[in-house]
Amino acid sequence: MTDQNTPQNSPQSETFSDRPLRFSIPGRSARGRAVRIEDSLADILSAHVYPPAVEALLTEAVTLTALLGSLLKDVGGELTMQANQGQGAVTLLVCDYRDGELRGYAQYDEAKVAELPPEPSLFGLFGQGYLAITFDRRTQNKDEPGGRYQGIVPLEGASLAEACEYYFAQSEQIPTLIRTARGVVDGRPVAGGFLIQHLAEGEEGRERLHVRLDHPEWEHLRALAETVKPEELGHPGLPLEELVWRLFHEEQEVRIEQGTMLRKGCRCDPDHIRSVIGRFPAEERRAMADDDGAIKVDCEFCSRQFPISLVSLEN
Ligand SMILES: [Zn+2]
């Protein structure tokens, strides 16, 4: 044990809600993230009145979006998670992350959701569904793969977290453990997430020559990481440094760094919407407008409607 991995006690070094904590264990070629979301989550959930099963699903999806998004290192990078399934109780689930901004919403069939058991499986929620995870990396580093990369995995496991683990194993060949938890504290929703990955020789790129899901270092870290408890993940008063410390305090060195603050954000700016609609030919715009001469554009992320009058577009 060295001073390097002792959490400092000054208030600014402690990370609580709506800010991911990045950590790495250099001696074991591992990196991880821990996050707890409160205000950002409440803002996202408040846009709609969701049935409990859908709210639970969206909460897990937003938590995972915060975790996976915090893996992006460069400004402007984006992470999107989307599940579409026309036949299921949940017909659309979409979340994304960009520079600390999180948003997400779900569409569902009310009658089918009403028939779900209290703890529905992913199959119960989606039927035969798929989860698309898209990383859009805006890397400035020439040694790192940049650009847009999408992986699609079946929604088959017990949870979305499991589907994300499968994504990393299949699409990126990176052994990954992910845990999430959610609850209600003082009447407000709170959720927590934890991710740890084993990287090839400390590299963080996608290209790997050898993949060993049974690497002894990974088995060791996995065994430690699996002891994380849902009540630790979802406990707003427990600093994330303390959570990481409890799991890995016997490691020679654990490096920690605070990530970008998280907040609910959206891109439904009226000026932007107006400029997008303004690019349509006048005839098409008239066809889109209602009897009052306004084109109504919905933002489902925010549950807001933006009426754009045809007259205002003509100048
Ligand atoms: Zn919006």
Residues whose N, C-alpha, C, O or C-beta is under 5 A from the ligand:
A	BS01	ZN	C266 R267 C268 C299 F301 C302
